[in-house]
Amino acid sequence: MSIEKVARLAGVSTATVSRVLNGYAGVRPATRERVLAAIAASQYQPNLLARQLRTAQSRMLLVLVSSIINPFCSRVVRGIEAEAEAHGYHILLCNSDSQPQRESAYLALLSGKIVDGVITMDAITNLPGLRQMIGDSPWVQCAEGDPDAEASSVTIDNQQAAHEAVAHLAQQRRRRIAMINGDPRYLYAQQREVGYRAALKVHHLSWSGVEYASDVECEAGYAAMARLLDRADPPDAIFAVSDVLAVGAIHCIRQRRLRVPQDIAVLGFDGLPWSAMLSPPLSTLEQPMQQLGVRSVQLLLQRIRDPRAPHIHEQLSCRLVARASSQLVPD
């Protein structure tokens, strides 16, 4: 079916159908829904190659993630995809494993005009190399952003979030608060550790212990917890930088015949939906994962439409969700 037939079926002009297909503003919601219904009913497929040749745009966005199996990343990507589709774009999702060779191969799609811009969720240590490969192409850093880089970014206040985590555990009269951190190449890991250590000083806690997980899977959280429990003076509370690492830590604690939270309180990070269904329910710092993805797309589209638009660095807020894993008497 042609675009003209879609227009007749929806009772609108071909220009209106084109605006809906291209995600442009200025179309009333009811009209947009009517056009989309006509497209679905007619199974209309636009000629993407012809549109790319005509507009010099592919309406494809490259999304580079370090590990798609990380549930935090997958939740953010859902926000990216939903917002991109709302503006008439599709995404090309690539798993880089933080390997420069793979990143270089994927970013070659920019120079080939196969994608119009890129959203990265890669380690801060990789950003200089990324900047060189990306050049002047539209780029947004998501969840991992360097304010000094020539690219917009959407992140959270990691230091403040870590400070809130330690403050909560200190309020529960925990005095040996350990941290299970992620890969220190990532800025979030660096910032959360800074916040953790600063909060210990504020609460006059001299005991500290940081173990770095080899990745963000349960097994890595288990191994990091085992190393902490092997200390002569083991912790009585754990701040883990992801809910997945916290689950591994809890499993290790129980295998040592210790109790959560009676013997060791545990607090995670991310606010994954299943964290409330654990036993005991997991306390966590809830990140706005969907919104991180949504704002990344919005900032990227600004740069695509106006390459001279200023770089914007946004910090979204987290929320402490206190549950039974960190407090003897839940609120």
Stockholm file with secondary structure:
# STOCKHOLM 1.0

chainA/1-331         MSIEKVARLAGVSTATVSRVLNGYAGVRPATRERVLAAIAASQYQPNLLARQLRTAQSRMLLVLVSSIINPFCSRVVRGIEAEAEAHGYHILLCNSDSQPQRESAYLALLSGKIVDGVITMDAITNLPGLRQMIGDSPWVQCAEGDPDAEASSVTIDNQQAAHEAVAHLAQQRRRRIAMINGDPRYLYAQQREVGYRAALKVHHLSWSGVEYASDVECEAGYAAMARLLDRADPPDAIFAVSDVLAVGAIHCIRQRRLRVPQDIAVLGFDGLPWSAMLSPPLSTLEQPMQQLGVRSVQLLLQRIRDPRAPHIHEQLSCRLVARASSQLVPD
#=GR chainA/1-331 SS CCHHHHHHHHTSCHHHHHHHHTTCSCCCHHHHHHHHHHHHHHTCCCCHHHHHHHHSCCCEEEEEESCTTSHHHHHHHHHHHHHHHHTTCEEEEEECTTCHHHHHHHHHHHHTTSCSEEEEECCGGGHHHHHHHHTTSCEEEESSCCTTSSSEEEEECHHHHHHHHHHHHHHTTCCCEEEEECCTTSHHHHHHHHHHHHHHHHTTCCCCEEEECSSSSHHHHHHHHHHHHTSSSCCSEEEESSHHHHHHHHHHHHHTTCCTTTTCEEEEEECCGGGGGSSSCCEEEECCHHHHHHHHHHHHHHHHHCTTSCCCEEEECCEEECCTTSCSSCC
#=GC SS_cons         CCHHHHHHHHTSCHHHHHHHHTTCSCCCHHHHHHHHHHHHHHTCCCCHHHHHHHHSCCCEEEEEESCTTSHHHHHHHHHHHHHHHHTTCEEEEEECTTCHHHHHHHHHHHHTTSCSEEEEECCGGGHHHHHHHHTTSCEEEESSCCTTSSSEEEEECHHHHHHHHHHHHHHTTCCCEEEEECCTTSHHHHHHHHHHHHHHHHTTCCCCEEEECSSSSHHHHHHHHHHHHTSSSCCSEEEESSHHHHHHHHHHHHHTTCCTTTTCEEEEEECCGGGGGSSSCCEEEECCHHHHHHHHHHHHHHHHHCTTSCCCEEEECCEEECCTTSCSSCC
//
